[in-house]
Amino acid sequence: MSSYFGDFPYNIFMEIFQRRLNELRKASGISQKKFAEILHTNNSSICDWERGRSQPDLETLAEIAVYFGVSIDYLLGLEDEFGEKLFQDKTLI
């Protein structure tokens, strides 16, 4: 399957998302259960997102970004922690 990013594997974005979500949640000192309550979902959803078994919908992704004070691009690995874009003209920088 061809993608916007050419041969760059789409699943890398989900791997980055699950790692960053887990890191942000733990750094905030909240459990999966508590985070699920904040997002009005269940803790199995949080677990599934952090293990890469499923992904949140766009609205929930935005809620996660707002809660942690980061961008959706950061959560997906499209930018680093300083807000620098990691892609330029569809190419990984």
Summary of the structure (lengths in Angstrom):
residues: 93
radius of gyration: 13.7
end to end distance: 22.2
largest distance: 39.7
contacts: 213
relative contact order: 0.16
helix: 54%
strand: 9%
